[in-house]
Amino acid sequence: MATYSSNIVINTNEDFRQTFDLASASDNSSLNLTGYTVSSQMRKYAGSATATDFTATIVSPETAGKVSIALTSGDTLSLKEGRYVYDVVIEKNSVKTKVVEGMVLIRQGVTR
């Protein structure tokens, strides 16, 4: 399974959602995510002790190969402007696989 690279932009005080289409490395078909769980975090840098957890879900049906990460406007309001890193990890039978990684740009909103 390949790790995809995707940079994202999050505006503070706005809801955020991003969906990723995962494909099988063997035949490029949608990855069957039946039986998997998904998690995702963002940090200022990879080794930072402080993390922001995304709400990470597998989009139904699981055979479509889609995962989604999200933050509410309340979650994004507390984020500080700047660059961060994030990844998305799937897990099955205690085996974790990073499937997406990239940079996050947090942009400070004006209107609250």
N, CA, C and O atoms as a Tinker XYZ file with bonds, in Angstrom:
   448  protein
     1  N      0.838000   -1.168000    0.000000    73     2
     2  CA     0.000000    0.000000    0.000000    64     1     3
     3  C      0.893000    1.244000    0.000000    63     2     4     5
     4  O      1.810000    1.347000    0.814000    81     3
     5  N      0.640000    2.149000   -0.870000    73     3     6
     6  CA     1.438000    3.365000   -0.984000    64     5     7
     7  C      0.927000    4.435000   -0.021000    63     6     8     9
     8  O     -0.253000    4.461000    0.330000    81     7
     9  N      1.835000    5.315000    0.398000    73     7    10
    10  CA     1.447000    6.467000    1.207000    64     9    11
    11  C      1.287000    7.650000    0.276000    63    10    12    13
    12  O      2.218000    8.023000   -0.438000    81    11
    13  N      0.104000    8.238000    0.285000    73    11    14
    14  CA    -0.175000    9.399000   -0.551000    64    13    15
    15  C      0.262000   10.665000    0.173000    63    14    16    17
    16  O      0.204000   10.730000    1.401000    81    15
    17  N      0.689000   11.649000   -0.565000    73    15    18
    18  CA     1.050000   12.945000   -0.012000    64    17    19
    19  C      0.002000   13.957000   -0.463000    63    18    20    21
    20  O     -0.283000   14.079000   -1.654000    81    19
    21  N     -0.572000   14.685000    0.506000    73    19    22
    22  CA    -1.605000   15.661000    0.192000    64    21    23
    23  C     -1.537000   16.793000    1.208000    63    22    24    25
    24  O     -1.707000   16.568000    2.406000    81    23
    25  N     -1.289000   18.000000    0.735000    73    23    26
    26  CA    -1.262000   19.172000    1.603000    64    25    27
    27  C     -2.667000   19.749000    1.709000    63    26    28    29
    28  O     -3.416000   19.754000    0.732000    81    27
    29  N     -3.031000   20.244000    2.916000    73    27    30
    30  CA    -4.367000   20.770000    3.136000    64    29    31
    31  C     -4.294000   22.152000    3.782000    63    30    32    33
    32  O     -3.294000   22.509000    4.405000    81    31
    33  N     -5.372000   22.921000    3.623000    73    31    34
    34  CA    -5.500000   24.248000    4.219000    64    33    35
    35  C     -6.734000   24.235000    5.118000    63    34    36    37
    36  O     -7.810000   23.797000    4.710000    81    35
    37  N     -6.562000   24.721000    6.349000    73    35    38
    38  CA    -7.669000   24.816000    7.301000    64    37    39
    39  C     -7.798000   26.267000    7.720000    63    38    40    41
    40  O     -6.821000   26.886000    8.141000    81    39
    41  N     -8.993000   26.807000    7.606000    73    39    42
    42  CA    -9.282000   28.156000    8.076000    64    41    43
    43  C     -9.854000   28.079000    9.484000    63    42    44    45
    44  O    -10.744000   27.272000    9.751000    81    43
    45  N     -9.345000   28.919000   10.392000    73    43    46
    46  CA    -9.863000   28.901000   11.749000    64    45    47
    47  C    -11.313000   29.360000   11.770000    63    46    48    49
    48  O    -11.753000   30.136000   10.922000    81    47
    49  N    -12.044000   28.860000   12.763000    73    47    50
    50  CA   -13.456000   29.182000   12.967000    64    49    51
    51  C    -14.355000   28.726000   11.819000    63    50    52    53
    52  O    -15.435000   29.279000   11.610000    81    51
    53  N    -13.901000   27.715000   11.076000    73    51    54
    54  CA   -14.712000   27.099000   10.020000    64    53    55
    55  C    -14.688000   25.583000   10.200000    63    54    56    57
    56  O    -13.709000   25.014000   10.681000    81    55
    57  N    -15.782000   24.948000    9.805000    73    55    58
    58  CA   -15.778000   23.485000    9.754000    64    57    59
    59  C    -14.824000   23.049000    8.657000    63    58    60    61
    60  O    -14.710000   23.706000    7.622000    81    59
    61  N    -14.134000   21.929000    8.890000    73    59    62
    62  CA   -13.194000   21.388000    7.909000    64    61    63
    63  C    -13.504000   19.919000    7.696000    63    62    64    65
    64  O    -13.759000   19.183000    8.649000    81    63
    65  N    -13.479000   19.497000    6.433000    73    63    66
    66  CA   -13.614000   18.072000    6.092000    64    65    67
    67  C    -12.837000   17.815000    4.819000    63    66    68    69
    68  O    -12.888000   18.603000    3.875000    81    67
    69  N    -12.117000   16.704000    4.804000    73    67    70
    70  CA   -11.371000   16.286000    3.616000    64    69    71
    71  C    -11.558000   14.778000    3.461000    63    70    72    73
    72  O    -11.395000   14.023000    4.421000    81    71
    73  N    -11.895000   14.351000    2.263000    73    71    74
    74  CA   -12.062000   12.925000    1.983000    64    73    75
    75  C    -10.959000   12.477000    1.036000    63    74    76    77
    76  O    -10.619000   13.176000    0.082000    81    75
    77  N    -10.409000   11.305000    1.313000    73    75    78
    78  CA    -9.337000   10.735000    0.496000    64    77    79
    79  C     -9.816000    9.419000   -0.106000    63    78    80    81
    80  O    -10.444000    8.610000    0.576000    81    79
    81  N     -9.516000    9.208000   -1.389000    73    79    82
    82  CA    -9.828000    7.956000   -2.070000    64    81    83
    83  C     -8.573000    7.096000   -2.055000    63    82    84    85
    84  O     -7.554000    7.466000   -2.639000    81    83
    85  N     -8.647000    5.942000   -1.385000    73    83    86
    86  CA    -7.499000    5.049000   -1.278000    64    85    87
    87  C     -7.621000    3.928000   -2.298000    63    86    88    89
    88  O     -8.695000    3.357000   -2.486000    81    87
    89  N     -6.513000    3.624000   -2.951000    73    87    90
    90  CA    -6.508000    2.587000   -3.985000    64    89    91
    91  C     -5.548000    1.471000   -3.609000    63    90    92    93
    92  O     -4.552000    1.700000   -2.923000    81    91
    93  N     -5.850000    0.284000   -4.053000    73    91    94
    94  CA    -4.985000   -0.876000   -3.865000    64    93    95
    95  C     -3.741000   -0.718000   -4.739000    63    94    96    97
    96  O     -3.843000   -0.348000   -5.909000    81    95
    97  N     -2.586000   -0.993000   -4.179000    73    95    98
    98  CA    -1.335000   -0.880000   -4.935000    64    97    99
    99  C     -1.235000   -1.949000   -6.019000    63    98   100   101
   100  O     -0.541000   -1.751000   -7.017000    81    99
   101  N     -1.915000   -3.076000   -5.837000    73    99   102
   102  CA    -1.777000   -4.178000   -6.791000    64   101   103
   103  C     -2.516000   -3.940000   -8.104000    63   102   104   105
   104  O     -2.001000   -4.264000   -9.174000    81   103
   105  N     -3.738000   -3.367000   -8.028000    73   103   106
   106  CA    -4.506000   -3.207000   -9.265000    64   105   107
   107  C     -5.200000   -1.849000   -9.395000    63   106   108   109
   108  O     -6.007000   -1.649000  -10.302000    81   107
   109  N     -4.888000   -0.924000   -8.498000    73   107   110
   110  CA    -5.411000    0.447000   -8.537000    64   109   111
   111  C     -6.930000    0.530000   -8.322000    63   110   112   113
   112  O     -7.532000    1.569000   -8.589000    81   111
   113  N     -7.552000   -0.554000   -7.842000    73   111   114
   114  CA    -8.976000   -0.525000   -7.526000    64   113   115
   115  C     -9.158000    0.105000   -6.145000    63   114   116   117
   116  O     -8.184000    0.267000   -5.409000    81   115
   117  N    -10.379000    0.457000   -5.789000    73   115   118
   118  CA   -10.654000    1.027000   -4.472000    64   117   119
   119  C    -10.236000    0.048000   -3.385000    63   118   120   121
   120  O    -10.526000   -1.146000   -3.464000    81   119
   121  N     -9.558000    0.560000   -2.381000    73   119   122
   122  CA    -9.083000   -0.279000   -1.285000    64   121   123
   123  C    -10.266000   -0.704000   -0.422000    63   122   124   125
   124  O    -11.045000    0.141000    0.019000    81   123
   125  N    -10.407000   -1.997000   -0.180000    73   123   126
   126  CA   -11.474000   -2.512000    0.669000    64   125   127
   127  C    -11.076000   -2.293000    2.121000    63   126   128   129
   128  O    -10.112000   -2.894000    2.596000    81   127
   129  N    -11.809000   -1.435000    2.833000    73   127   130
   130  CA   -11.477000   -1.074000    4.208000    64   129   131
   131  C    -12.337000   -1.804000    5.240000    63   130   132   133
   132  O    -12.392000   -1.396000    6.401000    81   131
   133  N    -12.996000   -2.860000    4.831000    73   131   134
   134  CA   -13.808000   -3.655000    5.756000    64   133   135
   135  C    -12.906000   -4.195000    6.868000    63   134   136   137
   136  O    -11.873000   -4.809000    6.597000    81   135
   137  N    -13.305000   -3.961000    8.118000    73   135   138
   138  CA   -12.548000   -4.443000    9.272000    64   137   139
   139  C    -11.431000   -3.507000    9.735000    63   138   140   141
   140  O    -10.750000   -3.801000   10.717000    81   139
   141  N    -11.237000   -2.388000    9.040000    73   139   142
   142  CA   -10.199000   -1.424000    9.417000    64   141   143
   143  C    -10.781000   -0.347000   10.328000    63   142   144   145
   144  O    -11.986000   -0.098000   10.326000    81   143
   145  N     -9.906000    0.283000   11.102000    73   143   146
   146  CA   -10.217000    1.529000   11.792000    64   145   147
   147  C     -9.279000    2.582000   11.226000    63   146   148   149
   148  O     -8.270000    2.255000   10.601000    81   147
   149  N     -9.615000    3.852000   11.447000    73   147   150
   150  CA    -8.792000    4.942000   10.918000    64   149   151
   151  C     -8.583000    5.984000   12.006000    63   150   152   153
   152  O     -9.477000    6.241000   12.812000    81   151
   153  N     -7.399000    6.583000   12.024000    73   151   154
   154  CA    -7.102000    7.671000   12.953000    64   153   155
   155  C     -6.236000    8.697000   12.232000    63   154   156   157
   156  O     -5.579000    8.391000   11.237000    81   155
   157  N     -6.250000    9.926000   12.755000    73   155   158
   158  CA    -5.492000   10.996000   12.121000    64   157   159
   159  C     -5.192000   12.087000   13.141000    63   158   160   161
   160  O     -6.038000   12.444000   13.960000    81   159
   161  N     -3.970000   12.606000   13.072000    73   159   162
   162  CA    -3.548000   13.691000   13.953000    64   161   163
   163  C     -2.752000   14.713000   13.172000    63   162   164   165
   164  O     -2.206000   14.435000   12.104000    81   163
   165  N     -2.706000   15.914000   13.745000    73   163   166
   166  CA    -1.845000   16.966000   13.216000    64   165   167
   167  C     -1.001000   17.480000   14.374000    63   166   168   169
   168  O     -1.470000   17.573000   15.508000    81   167
   169  N      0.256000   17.815000   14.070000    73   167   170
   170  CA     1.192000   18.328000   15.067000    64   169   171
   171  C      2.024000   19.431000   14.435000    63   170   172   173
   172  O      2.140000   19.501000   13.211000    81   171
   173  N      2.604000   20.293000   15.263000    73   171   174
   174  CA     3.463000   21.370000   14.760000    64   173   175
   175  C      4.663000   20.780000   14.027000    63   174   176   177
   176  O      5.073000   21.298000   12.989000    81   175
   177  N      5.222000   19.708000   14.558000    73   175   178
   178  CA     6.291000   18.947000   13.906000    64   177   179
   179  C      6.132000   17.504000   14.360000    63   178   180   181
   180  O      5.471000   17.247000   15.367000    81   179
   181  N      6.716000   16.571000   13.648000    73   179   182
   182  CA     6.449000   15.146000   13.876000    64   181   183
   183  C      6.693000   14.696000   15.312000    63   182   184   185
   184  O      5.943000   13.866000   15.824000    81   183
   185  N      7.715000   15.217000   15.969000    73   183   186
   186  CA     8.044000   14.780000   17.319000    64   185   187
   187  C      7.354000   15.551000   18.426000    63   186   188   189
   188  O      7.624000   15.300000   19.601000    81   187
   189  N      6.478000   16.476000   18.093000    73   187   190
   190  CA     5.807000   17.296000   19.099000    64   189   191
   191  C      4.931000   16.441000   20.016000    63   190   192   193
   192  O      4.263000   15.511000   19.563000    81   191
   193  N      4.942000   16.769000   21.315000    73   191   194
   194  CA     4.111000   16.045000   22.278000    64   193   195
   195  C      2.644000   16.479000   22.202000    63   194   196   197
   196  O      1.764000   15.768000   22.688000    81   195
   197  N      2.378000   17.631000   21.603000    73   195   198
   198  CA     1.025000   18.162000   21.503000    64   197   199
   199  C      0.436000   17.832000   20.131000    63   198   200   201
   200  O      1.044000   18.108000   19.097000    81   199
   201  N     -0.759000   17.237000   20.142000    73   199   202
   202  CA    -1.405000   16.851000   18.887000    64   201   203
   203  C     -2.854000   17.306000   18.886000    63   202   204   205
   204  O     -3.480000   17.444000   19.937000    81   203
   205  N     -3.369000   17.536000   17.698000    73   203   206
   206  CA    -4.794000   17.771000   17.480000    64   205   207
   207  C     -5.336000   16.552000   16.752000    63   206   208   209
   208  O     -4.861000   16.205000   15.670000    81   207
   209  N     -6.328000   15.904000   17.345000    73   207   210
   210  CA    -6.939000   14.730000   16.730000    64   209   211
   211  C     -8.029000   15.158000   15.759000    63   210   212   213
   212  O     -8.914000   15.935000   16.118000    81   211
   213  N     -7.969000   14.658000   14.541000    73   211   214
   214  CA    -9.069000   14.808000   13.603000    64   213   215
   215  C    -10.131000   13.769000   13.937000    63   214   216   217
   216  O     -9.808000   12.711000   14.477000    81   215
   217  N    -11.382000   14.050000   13.627000    73   215   218
   218  CA   -12.408000   13.008000   13.634000    64   217   219
   219  C    -12.213000   12.259000   12.321000    63   218   220   221
   220  O    -12.460000   12.801000   11.244000    81   219
   221  N    -11.775000   11.026000   12.421000    73   219   222
   222  CA   -11.438000   10.234000   11.235000    64   221   223
   223  C    -12.448000    9.104000   11.083000    63   222   224   225
   224  O    -12.729000    8.380000   12.038000    81   223
   225  N    -12.996000    8.956000    9.870000    73   223   226
   226  CA   -14.010000    7.936000    9.621000    64   225   227
   227  C    -13.758000    7.244000    8.294000    63   226   228   229
   228  O    -13.154000    7.803000    7.379000    81   227
   229  N    -14.233000    6.028000    8.217000    73   227   230
   230  CA   -14.266000    5.304000    6.955000    64   229   231
   231  C    -15.645000    5.550000    6.364000    63   230   232   233
   232  O    -16.662000    5.291000    7.008000    81   231
   233  N    -15.674000    6.045000    5.149000    73   231   234
   234  CA   -16.930000    6.393000    4.501000    64   233   235
   235  C    -17.598000    5.111000    4.013000    63   234   236   237
   236  O    -16.954000    4.253000    3.410000    81   235
   237  N    -18.884000    4.993000    4.279000    73   235   238
   238  CA   -19.631000    3.804000    3.888000    64   237   239
   239  C    -19.992000    3.882000    2.411000    63   238   240   241
   240  O    -20.326000    4.974000    1.952000    81   239
   241  N    -19.950000    2.804000    1.635000    73   239   242
   242  CA   -19.546000    1.480000    2.080000    64   241   243
   243  C    -18.024000    1.354000    2.171000    63   242   244   245
   244  O    -17.287000    2.058000    1.481000    81   243
   245  N    -17.577000    0.461000    3.020000    73   243   246
   246  CA   -16.151000    0.289000    3.262000    64   245   247
   247  C    -15.387000   -0.139000    2.008000    63   246   248   249
   248  O    -14.179000    0.078000    1.903000    81   247
   249  N    -16.090000   -0.741000    1.071000    73   247   250
   250  CA   -15.435000   -1.209000   -0.155000    64   249   251
   251  C    -15.111000   -0.074000   -1.116000    63   250   252   253
   252  O    -14.441000   -0.295000   -2.124000    81   251
   253  N    -15.579000    1.152000   -0.817000    73   251   254
   254  CA   -15.336000    2.299000   -1.702000    64   253   255
   255  C    -13.937000    2.883000   -1.524000    63   254   256   257
   256  O    -13.494000    3.677000   -2.354000    81   255
   257  N    -13.227000    2.500000   -0.446000    73   255   258
   258  CA   -11.865000    2.971000   -0.243000    64   257   259
   259  C    -11.756000    4.426000    0.147000    63   258   260   261
   260  O    -10.744000    5.064000   -0.144000    81   259
   261  N    -12.771000    4.969000    0.799000    73   259   262
   262  CA   -12.755000    6.394000    1.154000    64   261   263
   263  C    -12.627000    6.572000    2.667000    63   262   264   265
   264  O    -13.321000    5.921000    3.447000    81   263
   265  N    -11.719000    7.474000    3.060000    73   263   266
   266  CA   -11.602000    7.880000    4.456000    64   265   267
   267  C    -11.773000    9.392000    4.522000    63   266   268   269
   268  O    -11.442000   10.112000    3.581000    81   267
   269  N    -12.296000    9.857000    5.652000    73   267   270
   270  CA   -12.567000   11.277000    5.812000    64   269   271
   271  C    -11.977000   11.749000    7.135000    63   270   272   273
   272  O    -12.022000   11.036000    8.138000    81   271
   273  N    -11.416000   12.977000    7.125000    73   271   274
   274  CA   -10.965000   13.600000    8.364000    64   273   275
   275  C    -11.709000   14.918000    8.511000    63   274   276   277
   276  O    -12.009000   15.581000    7.518000    81   275
   277  N    -12.011000   15.303000    9.769000    73   275   278
   278  CA   -12.808000   16.499000    9.979000    64   277   279
   279  C    -12.465000   17.165000   11.300000    63   278   280   281
   280  O    -11.978000   16.531000   12.236000    81   279
   281  N    -12.737000   18.477000   11.346000    73   279   282
   282  CA   -12.683000   19.282000   12.558000    64   281   283
   283  C    -13.899000   20.204000   12.546000    63   282   284   285
   284  O    -14.308000   20.681000   11.488000    81   283
   285  N    -14.471000   20.451000   13.710000    73   283   286
   286  CA   -15.585000   21.394000   13.799000    64   285   287
   287  C    -15.040000   22.819000   13.865000    63   286   288   289
   288  O    -13.846000   23.024000   14.083000    81   287
   289  N    -15.910000   23.787000   13.677000    73   287   290
   290  CA   -15.484000   25.185000   13.777000    64   289   291
   291  C    -14.960000   25.488000   15.180000    63   290   292   293
   292  O    -14.051000   26.305000   15.332000    81   291
   293  N    -15.518000   24.845000   16.203000    73   291   294
   294  CA   -15.012000   25.002000   17.567000    64   293   295
   295  C    -13.593000   24.475000   17.715000    63   294   296   297
   296  O    -12.770000   25.062000   18.417000    81   295
   297  N    -13.312000   23.340000   17.033000    73   295   298
   298  CA   -11.946000   22.776000   17.052000    64   297   299
   299  C    -10.964000   23.701000   16.355000    63   298   300   301
   300  O     -9.857000   23.916000   16.847000    81   299
   301  N    -11.360000   24.251000   15.209000    73   299   302
   302  CA   -10.413000   25.065000   14.428000    64   301   303
   303  C    -10.202000   26.435000   15.055000    63   302   304   305
   304  O     -9.178000   27.072000   14.808000    81   303
   305  N    -11.156000   26.903000   15.866000    73   303   306
   306  CA   -11.031000   28.215000   16.489000    64   305   307
   307  C     -9.802000   28.309000   17.386000    63   306   308   309
   308  O     -9.184000   29.369000   17.490000    81   307
   309  N     -9.447000   27.199000   18.034000    73   307   310
   310  CA    -8.313000   27.212000   18.969000    64   309   311
   311  C     -6.961000   26.978000   18.290000    63   310   312   313
   312  O     -5.927000   27.034000   18.955000    81   311
   313  N     -6.950000   26.719000   16.986000    73   311   314
   314  CA    -5.689000   26.465000   16.286000    64   313   315
   315  C     -4.931000   27.765000   16.048000    63   314   316   317
   316  O     -5.521000   28.802000   15.746000    81   315
   317  N     -3.617000   27.687000   16.189000    73   315   318
   318  CA    -2.771000   28.845000   15.918000    64   317   319
   319  C     -2.315000   28.823000   14.474000    63   318   320   321
   320  O     -2.016000   27.767000   13.916000    81   319
   321  N     -2.266000   29.990000   13.884000    73   319   322
   322  CA    -1.846000   30.156000   12.498000    64   321   323
   323  C     -0.437000   29.564000   12.301000    63   322   324   325
   324  O      0.422000   29.670000   13.176000    81   323
   325  N     -0.224000   28.945000   11.141000    73   323   326
   326  CA     1.108000   28.423000   10.831000    64   325   327
   327  C      1.050000   27.110000   10.082000    63   326   328   329
   328  O     -0.006000   26.674000    9.625000    81   327
   329  N      2.219000   26.487000    9.968000    73   327   330
   330  CA     2.363000   25.208000    9.264000    64   329   331
   331  C      2.469000   24.063000   10.268000    63   330   332   333
   332  O      3.098000   24.187000   11.319000    81   331
   333  N      1.839000   22.952000    9.915000    73   331   334
   334  CA     1.826000   21.748000   10.732000    64   333   335
   335  C      2.043000   20.548000    9.811000    63   334   336   337
   336  O      2.092000   20.694000    8.590000    81   335
   337  N      2.170000   19.377000   10.399000    73   335   338
   338  CA     2.207000   18.128000    9.633000    64   337   339
   339  C      1.060000   17.245000   10.121000    63   338   340   341
   340  O      0.610000   17.377000   11.259000    81   339
   341  N      0.594000   16.349000    9.263000    73   339   342
   342  CA    -0.469000   15.426000    9.647000    64   341   343
   343  C     -0.265000   14.105000    8.926000    63   342   344   345
   344  O      0.498000   14.007000    7.965000    81   343
   345  N     -0.970000   13.090000    9.417000    73   343   346
   346  CA    -1.042000   11.832000    8.683000    64   345   347
   347  C     -2.363000   11.144000    8.990000    63   346   348   349
   348  O     -3.070000   11.493000    9.935000    81   347
   349  N     -2.669000   10.159000    8.161000    73   347   350
   350  CA    -3.858000    9.333000    8.318000    64   349   351
   351  C     -3.365000    7.886000    8.358000    63   350   352   353
   352  O     -2.620000    7.445000    7.483000    81   351
   353  N     -3.796000    7.158000    9.392000    73   351   354
   354  CA    -3.336000    5.785000    9.602000    64   353   355
   355  C     -4.543000    4.857000    9.650000    63   354   356   357
   356  O     -5.528000    5.146000   10.330000    81   355
   357  N     -4.467000    3.738000    8.925000    73   355   358
   358  CA    -5.500000    2.707000    9.028000    64   357   359
   359  C     -4.915000    1.534000    9.808000    63   358   360   361
   360  O     -3.705000    1.306000    9.798000    81   359
   361  N     -5.791000    0.794000   10.482000    73   359   362
   362  CA    -5.328000   -0.328000   11.300000    64   361   363
   363  C     -6.278000   -1.505000   11.168000    63   362   364   365
   364  O     -7.499000   -1.350000   11.177000    81   363
   365  N     -5.686000   -2.685000   11.045000    73   363   366
   366  CA    -6.454000   -3.935000   11.019000    64   365   367
   367  C     -5.596000   -5.014000   11.646000    63   366   368   369
   368  O     -4.423000   -5.159000   11.302000    81   367
   369  N     -6.170000   -5.769000   12.560000    73   367   370
   370  CA    -5.454000   -6.850000   13.246000    64   369   371
   371  C     -4.154000   -6.355000   13.880000    63   370   372   373
   372  O     -3.123000   -7.023000   13.795000    81   371
   373  N     -4.208000   -5.182000   14.515000    73   371   374
   374  CA    -3.074000   -4.557000   15.211000    64   373   375
   375  C     -1.927000   -4.150000   14.290000    63   374   376   377
   376  O     -0.833000   -3.852000   14.769000    81   375
   377  N     -2.159000   -4.133000   12.972000    73   375   378
   378  CA    -1.154000   -3.679000   12.016000    64   377   379
   379  C     -1.567000   -2.288000   11.526000    63   378   380   381
   380  O     -2.631000   -2.109000   10.933000    81   379
   381  N     -0.690000   -1.305000   11.792000    73   379   382
   382  CA    -0.967000    0.071000   11.397000    64   381   383
   383  C     -0.233000    0.404000   10.110000    63   382   384   385
   384  O      0.923000    0.024000    9.922000    81   383
   385  N     -0.926000    1.127000    9.216000    73   383   386
   386  CA    -0.353000    1.530000    7.935000    64   385   387
   387  C     -0.678000    2.994000    7.689000    63   386   388   389
   388  O     -1.846000    3.383000    7.685000    81   387
   389  N      0.363000    3.815000    7.483000    73   387   390
   390  CA     0.148000    5.220000    7.137000    64   389   391
   391  C     -0.237000    5.280000    5.669000    63   390   392   393
   392  O      0.494000    4.784000    4.811000    81   391
   393  N     -1.398000    5.893000    5.372000    73   391   394
   394  CA    -1.891000    5.933000    3.994000    64   393   395
   395  C     -1.871000    7.330000    3.386000    63   394   396   397
   396  O     -1.853000    7.468000    2.163000    81   395
   397  N     -1.873000    8.378000    4.230000    73   395   398
   398  CA    -1.821000    9.758000    3.744000    64   397   399
   399  C     -0.951000   10.551000    4.705000    63   398   400   401
   400  O     -0.999000   10.343000    5.918000    81   399
   401  N     -0.154000   11.462000    4.157000    73   399   402
   402  CA     0.627000   12.373000    4.985000    64   401   403
   403  C      0.804000   13.683000    4.235000    63   402   404   405
   404  O      0.656000   13.733000    3.014000    81   403
   405  N      1.120000   14.739000    4.969000    73   403   406
   406  CA     1.340000   16.005000    4.296000    64   405   407
   407  C      1.450000   17.158000    5.269000    63   406   408   409
   408  O      1.547000   16.976000    6.482000    81   407
   409  N      1.431000   18.342000    4.701000    73   407   410
   410  CA     1.511000   19.581000    5.461000    64   409   411
   411  C      0.104000   20.158000    5.636000    63   410   412   413
   412  O     -0.778000   19.943000    4.805000    81   411
   413  N     -0.084000   20.891000    6.730000    73   411   414
   414  CA    -1.320000   21.625000    6.980000    64   413   415
   415  C     -0.962000   23.088000    7.116000    63   414   416   417
   416  O     -0.036000   23.436000    7.849000    81   415
   417  N     -1.679000   23.944000    6.423000    73   415   418
   418  CA    -1.534000   25.374000    6.593000    64   417   419
   419  C     -2.780000   25.862000    7.327000    63   418   420   421
   420  O     -3.896000   25.743000    6.822000    81   419
   421  N     -2.577000   26.409000    8.519000    73   419   422
   422  CA    -3.684000   26.997000    9.281000    64   421   423
   423  C     -3.705000   28.480000    8.976000    63   422   424   425
   424  O     -2.718000   29.182000    9.194000    81   423
   425  N     -4.845000   28.961000    8.465000    73   423   426
   426  CA    -5.015000   30.388000    8.163000    64   425   427
   427  C     -5.982000   30.982000    9.174000    63   426   428   429
   428  O     -7.063000   30.446000    9.420000    81   427
   429  N     -5.573000   32.087000    9.747000    73   427   430
   430  CA    -6.384000   32.767000   10.758000    64   429   431
   431  C     -7.545000   33.496000   10.088000    63   430   432   433
   432  O     -7.349000   34.281000    9.160000    81   431
   433  N     -8.744000   33.227000   10.570000    73   431   434
   434  CA    -9.915000   33.926000   10.065000    64   433   435
   435  C    -10.063000   35.291000   10.709000    63   434   436   437
   436  O     -9.446000   35.565000   11.738000    81   435
   437  N    -10.859000   36.131000   10.126000    73   435   438
   438  CA   -11.089000   37.473000   10.648000    64   437   439
   439  C    -12.448000   37.532000   11.353000    63   438   440   441
   440  O    -12.545000   38.022000   12.478000    81   439
   441  N    -13.486000   37.037000   10.696000    73   439   442
   442  CA   -14.831000   37.095000   11.239000    64   441   443
   443  C    -15.059000   35.938000   12.206000    63   442   444   445
   444  O    -14.753000   34.788000   11.890000    81   443
   445  N    -15.590000   36.243000   13.369000    73   443   446
   446  CA   -15.867000   35.206000   14.354000    64   445   447
   447  C    -17.361000   35.137000   14.533000    63   446   448
   448  O    -17.853000   34.330000   15.321000    81   447
